[in-house]
Amino acid sequence: MLSLDQINADQPLILKELDWAEQGPLPSIGSLCPHWRRDVSLDCKISPEDSHARACTAYYYDLLQGMLQQEGLPETTDRTKEPRTGFSSTEVTICILGSPTSYLSVLLEGGSQCPGSMLLCLSPCWLSKVPSLLRPGESSLLVSKAISFEQGGRTFLEEFSPPRRVTYFTGSFGPCKEHEQSAGELARDLDCPTGGSGELARLLEDKLLTRQLLDARAQVGVPPTLAFTFQRPQLLQGLAAQRSLHVVELSGKEGQENLVQEEIGAFLQGGAMEPYSQVVVKPSGWRWSGAHTVSFHVKAEQAAVLQAVLVLLETLEEEESALVEAFIPTARFTQFSSPDSSSLCSTSPRPNLAIRICTVVCRSWADQPLLTKVVCGMGRADKPLKHQATVPQSLESSLQEWGMTDGAQMTAIRAQIKQKAEAAMRAFMEMEAELSVEQWGGRRTQTDVIGVDFLLTSSEEVLQLVALEMNSQLCLETCALFESMGQAVGVPRGSSQPLVETMLRRAQCHLMEGKHVLVIGAGGVSKKFVWEAAREYGLKIHLVESDPNHFASQLVQTFIHYDSTDHKRDEEHAQRVVELVQERGLHLDGCLSYWDDCMVLTALVCEQLGLRCSPTAAMRVAKQKSRTHQHLLRRRKDAPGGWPSAAVYAVPCWHLESQADVERAAHHLSFPGVMKLEYGAGAVGVKLVEDAQQCHLHFEKISQDLREDTDHPGIGLGWGNAMLLMEYVSGTEHDVDLVIFEGRMLAAFVSDNGPTRVPCFTETAASMPTCLPPDREAQLVRAAYQCCLGCGLTDGVFNVELKLTAAGPKLIEINPRMGGFYLRDWIREVFGVDIMLAAVMVACGVAPLLPTWSQPRTHLVGVMCVVSQHMQALKSTASLETLQALHEGGVVRLNLLDDKLISREYEEPYCNVACGGPSRQEACLKVLSICQALGIDSPQYPVAHFLSHFK
């Protein structure tokens, strides 16, 4: 066993050389008063390290233990004597290679969300690359040893035998002196997604490149800058002219002094430099990341500036640059003491203060930049502020110390920081998208997180943000330190959650890529997104569909035409579908359906093929509405101790196949009641009834109008036209979409419905996230989950419709498939979770790793359009072309639910028009204004009334 004490005795550590990304010296371990075990096994049998590399690995282990100690967390447990085995190819493995100072917050957050899946490697020797079995020309990354993170901040030093396959890789991609192999080299051409690469880090750390991106593409202010370079990078040649940047391309190092002198003189005396009295001379290039080769000069001392530039040019390589930039003074406030601290401070004058604003931006859902953290450093305005030389604190505390007391001003500054930081990330992402695979460093490489530094200055009495630089590690490290400090006083973590979600999402998409999935039933135009998303995820879809001319036939890997519309013969259909699959030699990973009519058939097929699905009996119970309630009512004594039975959520109801059934039901149930099709969908045939006579009349009408599937396709008539009568329940209506795997609820999403249009109960409006208080939301989630388990639904994504009464939730019905209409789109937009992909993962036997609680990214409020009320508007002011244009422009969020403008007696919604906003109130105002402008709002269709529940 390799002892840490032996390592440290054999070779003393030179702290300056130990920073993973060469960004300056790390703190001394000696100051941490180590009280952890040091006789742990850090060597790797597969790839032994030399003495210097072993010393560096030991240093990082000590550094991690010191950070855990300061966080109040237990030291790492060494479990290497019993190597872990049995990892499957469907398990998520997120591996980070780098200094714990940058990634501890991410690892702890990930360990709480997905215990055992977040791994920290302290040495590249703990990892190895092997040729990919599935993707020629690429490599798979295997991890033999790592520190795993679990709930409660527990960590374990692990060995894996055989080595564990990595499904997402990131780390410190800068140059590495400590080990022969760097993270950048390991990341190159992997078959799994990576959060960066050496090639991309080289671009991100190039100050000239990123400054031009900020100035020309992101439209973010930067200091006036003069740049000298020997070879202008090709990436910069296509950029538009910069406002604050002038680049001079030199032909060589010899004989350039006159040109350099002329350019410096013109720059220092030019209009851009007029407001400034000092300049900074610094190098630009990946090699100089974190180097202390920066000099400061008075603008009037042109000779000193020239000499500093000439000396620097002698040390530069190709594509490196020498920058001369204005030293930006911070804005000055006349009031320097904050009201909260005035009584504690002396009256002696305080120096002018400068604020360096450090931000972290990550790539979130749908490749959207998201600001996750803002931290500040403060110091004297006449001296440069450096990351490692300032104590991080919040933006609000910094502004108060600076003299600002106006809360509205602080809010405006934070909003400006968010806008500019996200614009910077977007500019880098856009540039990245234009690169070749070679320039990325691999086909699955992208930058998932960056840091952006700002200074707060002023121009003509207006506060302005000036971007100083982008970086790959410094801001991440500073924000991690700030969060670590906050733990001591109970400040919760949270800034790392979006990055962890990005890692998990990309890792899970990688796992699902290439999976062969049988989908039974194509559905209508409202399910078009399924085929588009499947292509984006790289899924191989084999579709079984009754309509030989269905549009989806051209969008899937295999199209199997088979008529299964008569679902009373599903056992026979299942046998035939299995035969068709076997005849084609399909090797399936999963089977599922997104279409109501086909859920029982899907369960039967899964049982015959040995694929994961809820039992057929459970699907039958959920498919038949009255049977669902009656089944739950019979299970009053089955609830675990302390929990109410799912029976408390069920509503008395009666199955109807004849007028005699109607008579018996009317005798046993209380009025008012609700009649609906037993196997129906989309609220077709639903009606409020006040007495037995209305029941008889409605039963007779439905029996005559809706006999078979051709009378109204897609509403369940392939199961027959039996009906049910259930007692009416008053209250607000809600949907709960659940992800369940092996009986465990992995996620739940609650949305609110506006008042339905009686007597037919057609949906009018919806809102997400719910406006309910947490305890009432929890009631709905628990009720939905218990009802699903009570029916035997153990695996899948399910949509549960409930009403919330004064006494608690009451079940309306369970749809044993993913929520329809707009729900998949909304959940993805609001919470960043794709329940369509989650359903595929469950079907393939892969447990989705989803955020247990996620702060909503936005608020959505939408209104349904129906042909009977909106025919005129849908042909004019709210035409499909107009709605699509508004959708593409980001004004509305359109979900098309039908492709025919036909008025029917038994109608379903044509589309949903929604608006988003930072608050529910703002989203409501937006959608109301849009509906009024488009003619969707009317006295007969009062949108304001439909939105009245969302308070």
N, C-alpha and C positions, 0 to 999 in steps of 0.2 A: 504494500500500500504506500502511496506517495504522500508524505506528510507536508503540510503547509509550512511548518516550522523549518523542515529541512530545505525546502525550496527557498524560503526567504533568507536562510542562513547561507546557502550556496551562492546566491546571486542577489545582491541588493538591487532594489528597483529604482530606476531613474524616472521620476514621476512625469517629467515633460514628455517622455517617449511613450507613455502608457495611454494617452488619450486615443481612443479607437479611431476617431476621425481627425486626429491631429489638431484639436481645437484648443489646446492649452493644457496646463497641468491639472491633474485630478487632485482632490483633497487628500491630505495625508491620512493613511489608515490609522497611524498611531494615535491620532486625536480621538478615535472612536472608542477607545478602551475596550478592546475585543474580549468578549466573554463567551465566544462560541467555540465549538469543537473544531480543531484544525487537522485532525488525523482522518481526513476524508479522502476518498479515492477520486482524484481529478484526472489521472492519466487515462488515455484511450488506447486500448489494446490493438484496435484495428489500425490506428494511425498514430504512432508514438510522436511526441513532440521533443524538440531539442530543449536544452536547459533554459534558454532565454524565453522560449514560448511557454514552457511550463511555469516559469516565474510570472509571466503576464497573466496566465489563466488563474494562478493562485491569487494574484492581486485582485482580479475582478471578482473572484469568489469572496475574498475578504470585503471588498467594497459592497457587494450585495448583502452580506451578513450585517455590515455596519448600517446600511440603509434600512434593512428589516428591523434591526434593533431600535433605530430612531423612530420607526413607525409603530413601535410597540408590538411587533409581530414575532412569532417564534422563529428560532433559527432553522435552517434547512436540515431536514432529516436525510441521512445517507441510507439509501435503499439499494445500493449497487451490488451488495452481496447476493441479492435475489433478483436477477434481471427479469424485467417484465416481458411477457410473451403474449401471443394470441391476438395481436392487433389485426383487424380486418382491413380490407382495401376500401371500405366505406366509412372509415372513421376520420374525422377532421383532425389534422395535426398542423397547428400554426407554430412555426419556428422563427424565433428572432435571434439573430447573431449580432451582438453588440454590447455596449456598456450598459449596465443596469441603471446608470444615472439618467439615461434617455428614455428607457422603456419600462421602468418599474411600475409606473401608474397604469400603463396599458396592460401589462402582465397581470397585475392584481385585479383589474376590471375584467379582463378575459377569464381569469381563473374563477371568478364568481359566476360568470355567465356560462362557461363551458369547462367545468373542472377537468383537469388532466389533459386538455387539448392545447393549452398554451405552454410552450416550451421556450426556455432561454438557453442558448448555447454560449458558453464563455470562451470557446475556442473553435476555429474552423476545423480543427482535427476531429471534433466530435461529429462532423458531417462528412458525407462522401457522395460523389456523383457516379451514377451508373447509366449506361445507355437505356433509353426509354423503350419499353416493350411495345407500347402502343403508338408512339409517335417517332418515326425514324428521324434522325438528325437532332433530336432533343435528348435531354438527360433527366432522369428522375433523381431527386435529392433524398437521401436517406440519413436519418439521425440515429447514432449509436448511443449517445449519452446526452443528457440535458437535465436542466432543473425544471420540473413541472410545477405549475401553480394551480392551487385548488381553492375551494371556498374557505372563507375566514382568513385568507392570507397565508395559508399553510403552503410550504414549498418542500419539494423532495428531489434529491439528487438521484437520478435514475439511469440505468442502463437498459437497452432494448435489444433483445435477441429473439429473432433476427431484427436487424435495424428497422426502424419505423419509417414509413413513407411519408414525406412532407407534402401537405396539400396547399400550403401558403407559406411564403418565405419573405422575410424582410430583415432589415438590420442597418448597421452603419456602413454605408457603401463607399465611404471615402477611402483614401490611401491608408494602408495598414503596415506599420513598421514591426508590430509585435509578432506577426505570424507570416509564414511564407505565402499562405493562400488567404486572400481577402474575401469579404462578403461579396464584393462585386464580381470576383472570379467565380465564386460558387453560384451566383445568381444567373450567370450567362447561359442562355439557351436551355432553361429548365422547362419541363413539361407541366409544371404547376404554376399558378399565378404568383407573381412577386410584387412587393410594394415599392420597388425601385430597382436600380441597377447601377453598376459603376459608371456606365455610359451616361445615364440620366443624371446621376449625382454630379458628374463632371460639368454638365450644362447648368445645373441648379446652383452650383458653387461659383460659376463664372459671373462675376459682378457686372462686367460689361454687357454680356448677353441678357441677364435678367433685368438690368437697368433699362436696356432698350425695349424689352418686352413691357415693362411697367410704363414706360413713357409713351411708346407708340401704339401698343395694342390694348393695354389695360386702362390707359388714360388716367394713370395715377401719377401725381407729382413726384419728381425726383430732384435731387440737388443739381444745379447747373454743373455739367461735367465735360471735361476735355479728355479724350482717350487717345493714346498712342498705341498702335499695334503693328506688328510686322506682317501679319496675314489675317485680314478680316475674316472671321468665321463665316462659312457659307450660309449658316442659319440666319445671319444678320443681314445678308445682302438683299433679301426680298422685303425687308420691313420698310414701312413708310418713313418719310423724313421725321426725325425726332424733334420735339420742341425744346428739350433741355440738354441735348446731347450732341456733341460734335466729335466725330471719329476721324483721326488722321492715320492713314496707312503709310508706314515707312518702308522704304525699299531695302533696308538693311541696318546694321548697327553702326556702320562707318559712314562718316560724312553727312550726318543728319542733324548736327548741332544747330546750324542756322535755321533750318526748317522748324525744329522743335522750339527754338528761341522765339521765332516769329509767331508761331501758333500760341505759345504761352502768353506772350505779350498781348496779342489780340484778345485772347480769352480773358485775361485779368482786367483788361481795360474796357471790355465789352459791356453792353447794357445788361446782360444776364447777371454779371457779377457786381453790378453797382450797389445793391443793398448789402453786400457782404464784405467783411474786413479780413477774413482768414480763409485759407484753403487747406485741403488735405491732399497728400500724395500717397497713393497706395497701389499695390499690384492687383491684377485681376486674373484669375485662373484657378483651376481646381487645385493645383499644386500648392497654392498660397492660402488655402482654407485654414483659418485660425492662426495664421502667422502674424507676428508682431512687427511687421515691416511697414508701419504707417508713420508718416511724419506730418507735423502741423506747422504752418508758416503764415506770417503776416502777408497779406496780399501785396503790400507795397514792396516787399523784398523779393523782387522778381528773380534776381540772381540766385538766391537760395532755393527758390522753387525749381529753377532750371537745373541746378546742380543735383537736387534730389531726384528729378526725373531722369537725368542722364545716368546717374548711378544705378537707378532701378532698371533702366532699359538694358544695361549690360548683363543683368541676371536673367532676363526674360527668355523664354522659349517661344516657338511658333504658337500662334493663336492665344498667347498671353498678352496682357495689356498693362500699360501704366496709366493710371487715372489721376487727373487733377480735378478736384471737385470743391465746391463751396462748402465751408464749414457752416452748417445751418444753425443759427441761434434759436433757442427756444423762445416762444412767445412770453412776454412779461406781463405779470399781473401786478396791480398796484397794492393789492392786499395779499400779505404773505402768510398770515397766521389764520388757522381755521378756527371757527367758533368753538369747536369741541376741545381744542387744546390751548386756547388763549390763557385760561386760568392757570395752566401748568407751565407755561413758558415765560421766560424773562422778556423784558421789553427791549433787549438789545437787538440791533438790526440783524436780519438773516440774509444770507447770500442769495443771489438769483438762482433759481432751481430749474433744472432741465429734466424732462421726462422722456425716457426711451420706452416705446410701447412695443411689446413683444406679442405676436399673435401666432396661433397655430390654426391652420386650415386643412381640413381633410376632404378627400373625395368621397362623397356620400352617394346615396341611391341615385340611379340614373345619371351618373357622372356629373353630379352637381356639387360645386364647392360649398363647404359649410364651415363657417368659423366656429371653432370649438373652445378656444380659450384666449383670453386677453390678460396679460400680466405686464406690470410696469417696473422699471427701475428708475430711481431718482438720484440726482447728484448735482454738483455745482455746474452752472451753465457755462462756465469758462473752461471746462475740462470734458474730454470725450467720455461717454458712458459705455462701458463694456459689460457683456453678459455676466462674466464671472466676478466682476468687481462691484456689483450692486445686489442688494437684497430685494428679491421679488415681492411685490405687493399688488393689491387690486387696483384697477383703474380708478375706482371711486375714491379710495384712500389717497391715491397719488394726486388726483385733481383737488381734493380738499386741502392737502398739504401745500399745494401750489397756489392756493388762494381761491379756488372756485367753490361757490356754495350753492349755485343755482342748479337744482335737480334737473330741470328741463335742458340746460346746457350740457350736463353730463350725459343725459340720454341721447342728445343729438350727436355728441362726440362718439359715443359707443356705436350709434347707427352708422356714422361715417366710417368708423374703423371697420365695421362688418362689411360695408359695401366695397371699400377699397381692398381689403384683404382678400375677399372672395373674388374680386375682379382680377387680382394678381394671380390667384390660383387658376382661374379660368384661362387667363392668357397663357400660362405655362402649359396647361392641359391642351389648349388649341395648338400650340407649337408642337407639343409632343405628338399629337395626332397626325401631324404632317411628316413625321420622321419615318424612316424605313425600319424594318425589323432589326437590321444590323445596328442602326443608331439607337434603337431601344435597348439592345442587349438581349433580345429574346422576344418571341412572339407573344408571350403572356406577361410582359413587363409593363408597368405603368407606375407613375408617381402617385402614391396614395396620401401623402401628407407633406406639407411644407411649412416653414416658418417665414413670416414677413415682419421686418422691423420698421417702425415708424418713429418720427419725431413730430412733436406738436409745435408748430410755429405760427406766425401771423403775417398777413399781408393786407395792408390798408385797413387795419383794425379788425380783420376777419380771421378767426382761427382756421388753420389749415393743417392737414396731415401731409407729411413728406415721407415717402418710402425710402429707406436707406439701403435695404438689401433683402433678398430671399436667401434662405439657407435650409439645409437638410436636417440639422441636428441641434443647433444652438437654442432655438426657440423651444423645441420639444423638451430639451433638458431643463431650461429655465422654468417652464410651466410645470414640469414634473416636480421640481424642487418646491415650487409654490404650493402644489397640492399636498406634498409631503408635510410641509409646515402646517397646513390647515388641519391635518389629521389630529394634531396635538390638542386642538381646541374644538374638535367635533365637527369641522366643516366637511360635508360629504364630498366624495369624489363625483365625477360625472363627465368631465371634459374628454376623457378617453373613450367614452362609450361609443360615439359615432365611428371612431377609427376601428374599434373592436368589431362593431357591426359590419363595417366594410371588409375587414379581414375574414370574418365568418361567412359573409355572403359570397365572396370570391372563392373561398375554399370549398364551400358547398356546391357552387356552380361547377367548379372543377370536378368534384366527385360525380356529378350527374351527367357531365358531358359524355355523349356517346351511348347513354343508356337506351335500351330498346324497350319501348312502352306500348302496350296495347291499349288503345282508347276505344271504348264502345259507345257509339252514338255521337254524331257530330254537333247536334243542336242547331240553332239558328244563327242569324247574323250577330246576335249579342255574344256569341262564343267565338267570334272571329279572332279575338286576341289570343286564344289558346294556341292556334297554329303559328301565329307570328312569334309568340313568346317561346314556343318549343324550338323554333329555328334559331332564335337568339341564344338559347341555352345549349344548343347542340344536341338536343334530344332526337332520337330516331323514333318517330311516331308511326305506328301501324294502326290504321283506322278501320273499324268495322261500322258500316253505315247502311241504312235501308234505302236511301235515295242514291241511285247510281250516278246522278248528275250533280251531286252536291258540290258546291264550290271548293270545299276542303279537300276533295279528292286530288287536286293538283298541288296541295300544300304539304303533303305527308310523304313519308318514305315508302309506305305500302298502303294501298287502298283495297279493302276487301268489301265487296258488295254482298250484303246478306240482309234479307228482309226479316226484321224481328219486331215489326210493329204490333203484332198480336202478343202482348206480354203475358197472357194467360197460358202461353206455351213456352215459358222461359226455360224450363228444364230441357225441353227438346232443342231450343235455340242454343243453349249453352253447349250441349254436346256437339252440335254442328259447328259452332264457332271454334271449339277446341280442335276439331278435325281440320278445319280450314287453316288454322295456325300451324298445325303439324305438317300439313301438306306442303306448306311454303317453307318449311324448315326454319321457322322463326325461333330464335332463342331469346326469350323475354326476361327482362329484369323486373317488370311490374305491369299491372293492369288496373285501369280505373276508368271512371266515367264522370263527366261534368253535367250530365243530362238526367233530369229526374226520372224519366221513363225507364232508363237502362240500369238503374242502380242494383236491382235484384239480379238481373242477368249478369252484371259484372261480378257480383259476389259468387254466383254459381260458377262462372268461368274461372275465377281465382281459386276456388276450392278444387276444381279439377286439375288446374295447372300447378297447384302448390304455391301460389303467390299470396302476398300479404293483403288482407282485406278484413273488414268486420264480417262476422258470420252472416250467412244468408238469412237465418232466422231473425237476426237483429235488423237487417235491411227490410225484411217484410214487415216487421213491427213498425218501423219508422215510416215506411212508404204509405201505409194505410192510416189515415189520420185518427179515426175513431179507435182503432186498435192500439195506437200509441198511448192514448189517454187511459184506455181500459187496462192495458198492460201495467202502466204505472200505478193505477189505483189499486191493483191487486198486490202490489209490492210494498204495502205500508210498513211491514215489519222487517224489511231487508236493509234498512239504513244502518250504517255503523253507529256505535254508541256516541251520543252527543249531537248527532246530526239529524235534522228533520228528514223524513223519507221524501223521495222524489214524488210520492203521491200527493204531497201538499201543493204541488204545482199543477197537477192535472185538473181538468175541468170535466164535469159530467157530460156525456155525449151519447149518441145512439146511431148505429149503422142503419142505413135506409136502402132497401131494395124494392119496396112496394108501398102502396098507400096504407096497407095494414101496419107496416113498420112505422110509417109516419104517425098513425093514430096512437100506437103504443108509446112512441117517443114523446108525443105531445102530452100524454097522460103522466109520464114519469119525470119530465124535465120542467124547469121553470122558464117562463118567458120574461123579457124578450130573449130570442135565441138567434143563432146564426146558422144558416144552411150553406153547405158548400159541397163540391165534388169530393168524393172520398180520396181519389188519387190525383186531384186537380193541381194546377199551377197557375201563377200569375193572377190570382184572385178571380179567375173566370168562373162565373156561375155562383159567386158568393152573394148572399143577400141577408139583410136583417129582417127577421120575421117577428111579429107581435103576438100571434096566436096560432091555433091549430089550422084555421082556415087558410091563412097565408102560407103555412107549411105545405098543405095539400096543393095549392095552386102553383107554388114555385116548383115542387117536385114534379108535377105534371108537365110544366113548361120545359124544364131541363130534360126530362125523359123524352120529349118530342124533338127538342132542338139540337141536343148534343148526344148523339147515339154512338158514333164511332169516330175514329181518328181523323177521317177525311172531313168531318163536320167542322173541326177546329184543331188543326195539327199542333202538336207540341204542348198540349195541356193535360196529358195523361189518359186520354180516352182509349188508348190501347189496352188499358187495364179494365175498361168498362166504365159505365156512367153511374155507378152507385153513388149515393150521397150520404151525408151525415148531418145530424142536428146537434149542436152543442149550445150550452147556456152562454149567453152574452156576458162578457167580462168588461167592466169599465176600467179606464186607466190609460196611461200613455203607452205607445207601442214602440218596441225596440227589437233590433236584431243583434244576436251574439254569434260571431263566427269563431269557431273553436278549431284548434289543431290538437289532435289526440294521437298518441303513439303508445301502443301496448298498455292502454288504459290510463296513461299519464297525460294530463293537460299540459301542453307545451306553450300555448299562447291563446289569448282570447281578445277579441276586438268588439267593442260595443258601439252601436250607432243608434240614433234616435230617428223616429218617424214622426212626421207631422200628422194632424188629424186627417183621417181618411174620408173619402167622399161616400157618405151613406146614401142609399142603403146597400151599395155594392162593395164598399170597403176598398176601393182602388186607392193605391198609394199616391200621395200628392207631393210630399217634400221629405227631405232627410237631412241629417246633420251628423258630422263626425269630426272630432271625438265627441262622446256623449257629454251633455251638459249636466248630468246627474252628479250629486255629491258622491264621494268615494264609497261610502257604505252602501248606498243604493246600487251603484254600479257593481259592487262586489256581490250583492244579492243576485243580480241578473246572471253574472258569470257563474256563480255557484249553482244556481238553478239550471242553467243550460247544461253545465257539465254533469250534474247529477241525473238529469233527464236522459242525456246520451248514454251514460253508463247504465242507467236503469233499463234501457232498451237493449243493451248489449253492444252498443257501438264503441268499439275499442281502438280502432285504427282508421284514421282518415281526417278530412277537413269537413266540418259540418256547420250548417247554418240553422240556428234555432230562433224562432220568432216567439216573443213573449210580450205580455202586457204587465206593466208595473202598477199594481193597485196600492191602496193605502195599507193593506195588510201584507204586501210582498208580491213577488212575481207569480204570474200564472202563464202556463204554457199555451201557446196557440198551436204550433206544429213544429216538427223537426224535419228539415230537409237534409237527407243523409248524403249531401254533396256540398261542394264549395258554394258559398253565397253567390247569387246571380246579380243581374242588373249591373250596377256600378260598383258593387262592393269590393271586388278584387282590385279594381283601379284605385278606389279611394283608400283602401288599407295600405296599398303600396305607396301612395302619395303621402299619407298622413303619418304612417308608422315605419315606412321603409321595409315592409315585409310582403313578399309575394306569396299569397296563399295558394296560387296555382302551382308554383314550384314546390311549396310545402306538401301539397297533395301528391305530387309525383314522387317526392322523396319518401313519404310514408308508404306509398304503393310499392316502392322498390326496396323497402325494408331499411331505409336510412332515416334515423331519427333527426329531424330538423333541429338545428341549434338556433333558437329564436330569442330575441330580447324578452326577458320576463316582464320588464316594464320599460317602456320607451316614451320619452317626452314627445308629444305630437309636434311634427314639423310645421304644420299649418292647420287651419280649420276650414273644412269644406261644408258648404250648404248648397243643396241642389233641389230643383223643382222638376217634377215629371210633366211632360207634354203628352196629351192624349188627342187623338184625331177628332173625337167628337166635339171637343172644346176649342181645338187649335187648328182646324183644317185651313181656315183662311190665312192665319199667320204663318203656318208652315209652308204655304204656297207663295208667300210674299215677304213680309218683314222678317220672318224667322225661317226662311228657306234653308234647306240642308247646306247649300253653298255658303250662305251667310253664317250659319252656325259653325261650319268647318273652318271658315276664315277666322272667326272669333276665337275658336279653339287653337288654331295654329299661331295666332297672335298672342296667346296667353291671357286673353280677356275672360274666357269661360273655359270650363272643362266639360266637353261633350261626350256622352256615352250613348251611342245609337243602339236602340233595342229592337228595332224592326226596320225593314227596308222597303215597306210598302205603305203608302198613304191611303189606306182604305178604312172607311168608317164601318165598324161592325157593332152589332148589338152587344155582343160579349167582347169587350175590347181589352187590350193590354196597352201599356205605355209605349209610345213611339220612341221617345228619347228622354234623357235626363240632362238638364242644363245646370251646371254648378259653378260657383265662384269660391275662390279661396281667399283667406286673409289671416293676419296675425292673431285675430280674435274672432269669436263667433259673431259678435255684433257687427263687425266690419264685413264679414262674409255675407251676413244676412242683408245688409244694406246694399252691397254690390249686386247680389242676385236679384233683389227686388227691383233695383234700378234697371237692370238688364231686361227683366221680364216686362217691366212697364214700357221700355223702349221698343222691344220686339213684338209687343202685342200679346204676350203670353198671359199677362195679368188682365183680368176683366172682372166685372161684377159677378159673372157666372163662375169664374175661376179666381177667387180672391187670394192671391199669393200672400199678401200680408197676413191673412188669417192662417194660412197653412204654415207660415213661419213662426206663428205666435207661441208655439210650444218650446222653441229653442231659446230659453232664457236662463 
